[in-house]
Amino acid sequence: MGTILERKRKDGSTGYHAQIVVKRDGKLHRETKTFDRRPAATAWLRKREKELQQPGALEASKLSDPPLAEVIDRYVRESRRTYGRTKEQVLRAIKTYDLASKACSEVTSAEIVAFARDLSVGRQPQTVGNYLAHLSSIFAIARPAWGYPLDAAEMAAAQAVLKRLGLTSKSRARDRRPTLAELDKLMEHFGEVRRRRPSSLPMQGIIAFAIFSTRRQEEIVRITWADLDEEGSRVMVRDMKNPGEKIGNDVWCELVPEALAIIRALPRLDVRIWPYTTDAISAAFTRSCAFLGIEDLHFHDLRHEGVSRLFEMGRTPPLAASVSGHRSWASLQRYTHIRQTGDKYAGWRWLRVVSSPEQGQSE
């Protein structure tokens, strides 16, 4: 038998949530669909109930009602857009939860809320919110693209509930910056690693370049020598992250003298300036911070440090954006509170080290 539930939407309108549950041969089959009008919901229920009574109809319907995990795999497989490492990791992690084993038609708002409760154990509300945001992209296309009964309205309802319960929230801007003492520890440590293992990552140069160029980790490893304009002291940053479209968002960014000097000291071993992976860089940085007792420092904080430095040196938002690549000056408002002036990196001894020939990047 089918049921119809009325649900109030955020805009004040009413949605009619139709659900069919059929139990046959000890197995449960569930389908759900939301309508703007009750008569439409009623008509759909009658039609589907009649269809499901036909021989073989229930088995056929299962072919178009796969587990959520299969839909995630198809999304990853067929998406032409390149998405960040974080989203890839999140989608992979979601597949390990019970929610991913449920058929699309069984993924209700209640199931999503239960999933979020499990996620919240040991995680901040901002992190749970990010998981739900990435998962919602699957819900947005599953029905219109492939006809799977994955209801975007169920996700929207769950997100509204979770926000009210305080289980999700928007990410807060970090203001963590490395101190010169912490950077000294890291640079000395990576210099020693480099001396013992010359084939190890040139983390001294990568860290310094991240600060002075203000580049994100994934942007650093994508830059090619062909993207470098030495004469113009700038570099083309491919597919720069932005709130809208990422693919094709190629932006020329200014290289301050320190960043250009670091690049000029590198040997041309590959088409890429930094021919390494984000996983390797992230692992080396995270392990070393833990080893050195440096708490709550992320690699991305180096970008924040670099942008803060630009403002401390007196750059205006548009001039700072010419280096950082921020599309909106409003995004730089968080830096307007900075009171320190001058360049704390003036005479920084490690700049001489990373600006010397690459094999000398140790001290």
N, C-alpha and C positions, 0 to 999 in steps of 0.2 A: 504494500500500500504506500501511497505517496502522501507527503505532508507539505504544507505551505506555512512558512514563518514570516511574519512582518518584521523588518528591521529598519530602524531610522539611520539614514546616512548623515555624513558630516554637514551636507548642505541643507539638511532639514527635510529632504524628500524621503519617501518610503520605498524600500525595495522588498520584493516578494521572493523569498528564498524557497525554491521548490526542491524537494529531496525524495528520491525513490530508493527504497531498501528492499532487496529481494534476497531471500535465503533459499538456496536450492542445493540439495546433496551435501548439506553441511557446510556450504560455502556462502559467504556474504558478498553481495554485489550492491554497491551504492553509487548513485549518480546525483549530482546537484547542479542547479542552474538558477541564476537570479534574474528577475524580470522587474520592469518598471510598473507593470499593471498586474493585478491579481488574475483577471481573465486569461491573460497570456500564460501565466504560470499554471493555471488550471488546465488549459488546453495542452500545454506541453506534457504535463503529468499523464493525462489521459492517453496521449499519443504514444509516449514512451512505455507506459504500462502495457498497452496493446502490442507494441513491437516486441517487448521482452518476453511476451507469452508465446511467441512463435518459436518453433523448434530450431535450436542452434543459435538463436539470437543472443542469448546470454554469453555464450562462448565467443561469438564474433565481437561483442561489445568490449570484451576484455582486451582485444587486440588494439583498441583505440583508447585504452585506459591503463597505460603502463605505470609502473612505480615511478615515484618522483625522481629517484636516482637515475633512471633511464632518460628522463626528460632533461636532467642536468647534463648528462653525457652528450645528448643530442645538441643542446645549446652550445656547449663547448666545441663540439665537432663542426657545427655548421656556421658558427659565428665568424663573420669576415672581419670583425673588429678586433683589434688588439687591446686586451685589457691588462691591468696591472697584476703584478705578482701576488698582491694581497687578495684580490678577488679570486684568483685561481686557487689559492690556498684555502680561502673560505669555502668555496664551492666543494672542494675536495673534502674538507672537514665535515660539511653538512651531510655528505653521503654516508658518514659513519654513524649517524643518529637514526633512531627508529623511524622518524618522520619520512626518511628517504625510501624506506621499504614499502610505504603505503601507496596504494593506487591513487592516481590524481583525484578521482572523485571522492576519495576518503580524506583528503587533506582539507579539513575545515578550519575555521578560525580557532576553535577550541584546541585542535591538534597543534596549530602553530604556536598558540600561547603556551601549551605544555612544553613544546620544543624550546621556546625562549626561556622558560623557567629552568630547564636543564642546562641551557647555555650559560645562564646567569651565575651558576655555581663557579666561583673563582674568577669571574669576569666582570668588568665594569659595564654599567648601562650603555656607555658609548660604544663599547665593543659589540654588545648584543645588538644594538641598533644598526651597526655596520653589517653584521651577519644578515639581519632581516632585509636591509636595503639591497644587498647583493642577491638574496633569494627572490626578492620581489621582481627583479628583472626577468626571472624565469616565468613568473606568473603573468607578466605583462604580454608575453608573446606566445605562450604555450597553446592557448585556445585559438587566437586568430591565425597563427602560423601553421599549426599542425592539427588543430581540432581536438586536442586533448582536453578533458573536462577538469582543468585546473582553473579555479575561479579567482580572478584578481580581486573581486569584492571580498572574498574570505581573507585574503592577505591584508587588504586595507582595514577591515574590521579588527583583525588581530593587532595590527600596528597601533590603531587608536586605543585599544584596550591596554596594551603594553606600555604605552606612553603614560596613560592615566595611573597605572600601577607603579610607575617609576622604574620599570624593568629595562626600559630603553631611554636613551636621551641623545642629543646631538653631541658630536665630538667637541671638546673644548680645545681652544688653541693652546699649544704648549708654549711655555716661555723659558724652557730649560736651555741654558747656554753653557758650553764648556768653559772652564776657567783656564787661564794660561798654565797653571800648575797641572791641571788634568791633561792638557795637551802635551806638556813636557813629558809626563809619564808615558803617554801613548807613543809619542815620537821616539823616545829613548827605547821603549820596549820593541817597537817595530824595527828600529835600527839594529838592535841586537839580534832579532829574528833574522833580519836580512844578512847580517854578517855570518850567522851560523848556517843559513840556508839561502844562498844567493838566488835560488829559483823561486823563492816565496814572493807573494804579492808585494809590490812597491807601495805599501800602505802609507808610508810617510808622504809620498807625493800625492796619493789619492785623497788623504785627509786634508792636506793643505789646499789642493785644488778645489775640493768641495767647499771649503770656506771662502776662498777668494773668488771663485766663479759663481757661487751660490747655486750650483747645479744639484739636482736630485740624483740619487744613486743610479736609477735606470737611465737617466739622461747621460751621465758620465760614460757609461759603457757603450752607449750607442754612437757617440761622436766619432766621426772618421776624419782622417787627415784631409780628405776632400772637402769637409765641412769647415775647415779652418781658413780664415782670411787673416793672415799675419799682418799684411799691410794695413788693413782696416782695424786690426785688433778686435776681432769679433769671431763668433762661431755660430754656425747654424745648428740649432737644437731641433732635432726631428721629433715629430709627434709629441710636442710638449703637452703635459697634463693641463687640462682646464676643465671647468665644470660642464662644458658642453661637449663639443666634438674634439676628440684627441687625435684620431688618425688624420694626417695631412696638416696638422697644426704645426707647421715648421716656422720657427721664429729665429731671426738673427738677434743674438745677444752680445752685448759688449763684453770684452775680456779686459779686466783691469790689468795693469802692468804685471802684478804679481802672478796672476793666473797664466798670462801669456808666457812669462819667464819659465814657469813650471813645465808647460807644454814644450817649449823650445829645448829643454834639457833632456827630453825623452828620445830614445832611439825609435826609428820607424820599423817596428817588428811585424806590423800587421796593418790592414786597411783601417782598423780602429786605433784611435790614440791610446785608449785603455782597453786592451783585448782580454778582458776578464769578465766574470759573471757576477751578477748582483748577489747571488747566493754565496759565492766565495768571499766577496767583500763584506757582506753582512755578517757571515759567520766569524770571520777574522776579527771584525770590530767588536762584536758582541762578546766573544770569548775573552778578548783582551781586556775589555772593560771589567768583566767579572774577575779575571785574574788579578787586575790591578786595584780592585776595590772601588772602582768608579761607578757610582750608583745612578740609575735612571738616566743614562745618557744614550740617546739613539743616534744613528748615523744621520738621520734627517735633521737633527738639531744643529748640525754643522751648517746647513743652508740658512737656518734661522740666525745663526751667529754671523754668517757672511752678510745677510741683509741688514742686520742690526749695525754691523760695522759701517756700512755705507751711510746710514743715517747719522751715526756718531761722527762721521767725517764731514757732515754738512750737506749731504746730497738731498735734493728735493725728491718727492715721490716719483715724478716722471724720470728723473735721472737715475734713481735707484731701480726703477722698473726696466730701464734700458739694459741693466745687468741681469736682474733676476728674471725678467720675462713676464712679470705679472701683467695681465691684460687690463685689469681694473685697478686704478689707484686706490679705490676703496679697500682693496685687499691689503693694502699697506698701512691702513689706519692703526693697526695694532702696534706699529713701530713709532708712532708719533709721540708716545709717552717717554721715549728715551731721553735721558737727561745728560748722560756722559758725553763729552765731546773729545775730539782728537782720535788718533789711530793707535790703539793699544798694541797693534802689531808692528809699529815702527821699530826697526832694529831687531825684529824677532829672529833669533839665531837659526831657527829651522828653515827660514825662507832661503837662506844661503845654501843649506844642505840640499833642499829639493830643487833648487835652481841650478845646481851643478850637474855634470853629466850623470845619467841615470844610475850608473854603477856606483856612484858616490853617494847615493841616497841612504846613508847610514852614518852614524857618528858615535 
